[in-house]
Amino acid sequence: MEIKKNYFCRTNYLQLALALYFTGALLAWSLQGLGILPRFYDIGVVLTLSFMLIFVALRGGFLLKRKLNYLVFMSFLIVVFIVLLNSLASSDSKVILFCFVFTISYFLFLNMASYKIKVGKIYIFFSTLLCCLFLFQVESLNMDEIGIGRVSVSEENAAYGFIAYCCVCSLAGYAHNAKFDCNGYQQFLLELAGISILLYIVILTGVRSPLFGCSFLIIYWFYQYARSELLSSPLRLVSMICLLCGMFLILSLWLSDSFFERLLHMGDTLYSGLMTISGSAVTDSASFSRVLMRGIGLDSFLSNPIQGSGYKSLWLDFPLLQAYSDLGILFGFLFMGTFLILPCLFSLRYINSSNAVGFFSLLYLANVPRLFLHGQPYDWQHFIYLVPIVAYMSNARMMTDSS
């Protein structure tokens, strides 16, 4: 009885810790709005609380057994060490802090018994609740001018993309939970309502890139329910899809008069962006600037492929290319192998695991387009979802017990 109680506490505390880790930035911004803590200190408080809760799930060490475990373990530390040296030389205090924080989080996830713990309803509830904090920070939901389809939260924290990706992290909980817990229409309807709210927030932010992750996770969630007896017939499945659309429309009409204009505008910008990137037409300035920056980054790398052009010498909005452009081919290859090639292969293999390893795999696959679309390779927004997947690849116990 005592063993079951301890397992119950470990699982619940871990789910709360993961909700704070992946979506806690929204709580931090709420604290920042109150003026209690300086900027970035509030995020540190939330992450520290998350780390303290993760300690509850520790099971006593990790196992470096296979050559691959050693390879991933060493490559992660080398990447962080190189970034730390360059940030120290450039007096980049923010990246210095991130290097220490995510080294700590790496070892925490490395020691966490992810293969024995499931991520379920508690994570779903708290992550959705944290994402909904965004709705209380929005200055106006009924704006006459649509602009680029976004709403204003505050002048300091207009990080719409990260807000949208917090919703993606929450959606990953729904998709993962459906693999082992998809019983009853009441639960299905509650999850349907939660997914509608998260999708509504993503559309409200006006950010296009998270739509891939949202679509992938919602399709995966429907697929898991379609395999169950609950939606075994095609008629039931179609009716539930229609119900999702209906709930989404009701929610949007209730909360915002201008939502459909935002939705149509997002569709237009998504189409024009794809046309611009493909070269068919230049109709989207943001996408066109990305195309130009990638050309500049490629030229910069080819002009100095061994040493690179220097730490943060360019802002390419393409983390993988910037890793090559800034610090040369060796660092770029190490970064790409550690955070793209190996995690993709292992996530595809373990995506159907019913424990936390399967959750990390889903989360990674939904977020991996960010390595091609947003920021620099040293940004903390990337390591939020990269650290867990790299940590479980480093631990032979996780790989063995999740097969």
VENNORUR-V509497 format. One record per residue. N is the residue number from 1. BURIAL is I if it has 9 or more other C-alpha atoms within 8 Angstrom, else O. D_FIRST is the distance of its C-alpha to the first C-alpha in whole Angstrom. Layout:
BEGIN
N:BURIAL:D_FIRST, N:BURIAL:D_FIRST
END
This chain:
BEGIN
1:O:0, 2:O:4, 3:O:5, 4:O:5, 5:O:6, 6:O:9, 7:O:10, 8:O:11, 9:O:13, 10:I:14, 11:I:15, 12:I:17, 13:I:18, 14:I:20, 15:I:21, 16:I:23, 17:I:24, 18:I:26, 19:I:27, 20:I:29, 21:I:30, 22:I:32, 23:I:33, 24:I:33, 25:I:37, 26:I:37, 27:I:35, 28:I:37, 29:I:41, 30:I:40, 31:I:39, 32:I:43, 33:O:44, 34:O:44, 35:O:45, 36:O:43, 37:O:42, 38:O:45, 39:O:45, 40:O:42, 41:O:41, 42:I:39, 43:I:37, 44:O:37, 45:I:34, 46:I:33, 47:I:32, 48:O:31, 49:I:28, 50:I:27, 51:I:27, 52:O:25, 53:I:22, 54:I:23, 55:I:22, 56:I:18, 57:I:18, 58:I:20, 59:O:19, 60:O:22, 61:O:25, 62:I:27, 63:O:29, 64:I:33, 65:O:34, 66:O:36, 67:O:39, 68:O:38, 69:I:36, 70:I:38, 71:I:41, 72:I:38, 73:I:37, 74:O:41, 75:I:42, 76:I:40, 77:I:41, 78:O:44, 79:I:45, 80:I:43, 81:O:45, 82:O:48, 83:I:48, 84:I:47, 85:O:50, 86:I:52, 87:I:51, 88:I:51, 89:O:55, 90:O:55, 91:O:54, 92:I:51, 93:O:49, 94:O:46, 95:I:46, 96:I:45, 97:O:43, 98:I:41, 99:I:41, 100:O:39, 101:O:37, 102:I:36, 103:I:36, 104:O:33, 105:I:31, 106:I:32, 107:I:31, 108:I:27, 109:I:27, 110:I:28, 111:I:25, 112:I:23, 113:I:20, 114:I:22, 115:I:22, 116:O:18, 117:I:18, 118:I:19, 119:I:22, 120:I:22, 121:O:22, 122:I:22, 123:I:24, 124:I:26, 125:O:26, 126:I:27, 127:I:30, 128:I:32, 129:O:32, 130:I:33, 131:I:36, 132:I:37, 133:I:38, 134:I:41, 135:O:42, 136:O:42, 137:I:44, 138:I:47, 139:O:50, 140:O:51, 141:I:50, 142:O:54, 143:O:56, 144:O:59, 145:O:60, 146:I:57, 147:O:58, 148:O:56, 149:I:54, 150:I:51, 151:I:51, 152:I:51, 153:I:48, 154:I:49, 155:O:52, 156:O:50, 157:O:47, 158:O:49, 159:O:46, 160:I:46, 161:I:45, 162:O:42, 163:I:41, 164:I:41, 165:I:39, 166:I:36, 167:I:37, 168:I:36, 169:I:33, 170:I:32, 171:I:33, 172:I:31, 173:I:28, 174:I:29, 175:I:31, 176:I:28, 177:I:25, 178:I:27, 179:I:27, 180:O:23, 181:O:23, 182:I:26, 183:O:26, 184:O:28, 185:O:31, 186:O:30, 187:I:28, 188:I:31, 189:O:33, 190:O:31, 191:I:31, 192:I:35, 193:I:35, 194:I:34, 195:I:35, 196:I:39, 197:I:38, 198:I:38, 199:I:41, 200:I:43, 201:I:42, 202:I:43, 203:I:46, 204:I:47, 205:I:47, 206:I:50, 207:I:48, 208:O:49, 209:O:47, 210:I:43, 211:I:44, 212:O:44, 213:I:40, 214:I:40, 215:O:42, 216:I:40, 217:I:36, 218:I:37, 219:O:39, 220:I:36, 221:I:33, 222:O:36, 223:O:36, 224:I:32, 225:I:32, 226:I:36, 227:O:34, 228:I:31, 229:O:32, 230:I:32, 231:I:36, 232:I:37, 233:O:40, 234:O:43, 235:O:44, 236:I:40, 237:I:40, 238:O:43, 239:O:43, 240:O:40, 241:O:42, 242:O:44, 243:O:42, 244:I:41, 245:O:44, 246:O:45, 247:I:42, 248:I:43, 249:O:47, 250:O:46, 251:I:44, 252:I:47, 253:I:49, 254:O:47, 255:O:47, 256:I:50, 257:I:53, 258:I:54, 259:I:51, 260:O:53, 261:I:56, 262:I:53, 263:I:52, 264:O:55, 265:I:56, 266:I:53, 267:O:54, 268:O:58, 269:I:57, 270:I:54, 271:O:57, 272:I:60, 273:I:57, 274:I:57, 275:I:61, 276:I:61, 277:I:59, 278:O:60, 279:O:64, 280:O:65, 281:O:66, 282:I:65, 283:I:64, 284:I:61, 285:O:62, 286:O:58, 287:I:58, 288:I:62, 289:O:61, 290:I:58, 291:I:60, 292:O:63, 293:I:60, 294:I:59, 295:O:62, 296:O:63, 297:I:60, 298:I:61, 299:O:64, 300:I:63, 301:I:61, 302:O:64, 303:O:66, 304:I:63, 305:I:61, 306:O:60, 307:I:59, 308:I:59, 309:I:61, 310:I:58, 311:O:55, 312:O:55, 313:O:59, 314:O:58, 315:I:56, 316:I:56, 317:I:53, 318:I:52, 319:I:49, 320:I:50, 321:I:53, 322:I:53, 323:I:51, 324:I:54, 325:I:57, 326:I:56, 327:I:55, 328:I:56, 329:I:56, 330:I:53, 331:I:51, 332:I:51, 333:I:50, 334:I:47, 335:I:46, 336:I:46, 337:I:45, 338:I:42, 339:I:41, 340:I:43, 341:I:43, 342:I:40, 343:I:38, 344:I:40, 345:O:39, 346:I:36, 347:I:35, 348:O:36, 349:O:35, 350:I:31, 351:I:32, 352:O:30, 353:I:27, 354:I:24, 355:I:22, 356:I:23, 357:I:26, 358:I:28, 359:I:28, 360:I:30, 361:I:32, 362:I:33, 363:I:33, 364:I:36, 365:I:38, 366:I:38, 367:I:39, 368:I:41, 369:O:45, 370:I:45, 371:I:46, 372:I:49, 373:I:49, 374:I:48, 375:I:49, 376:I:49, 377:I:47, 378:O:46, 379:I:45, 380:O:41, 381:O:41, 382:I:41, 383:I:38, 384:I:36, 385:I:35, 386:I:36, 387:I:34, 388:I:31, 389:I:32, 390:I:34, 391:I:31, 392:I:29, 393:I:33, 394:I:33, 395:I:30, 396:I:30, 397:I:26, 398:I:26, 399:I:29, 400:O:28, 401:O:24, 402:I:26, 403:O:28
END
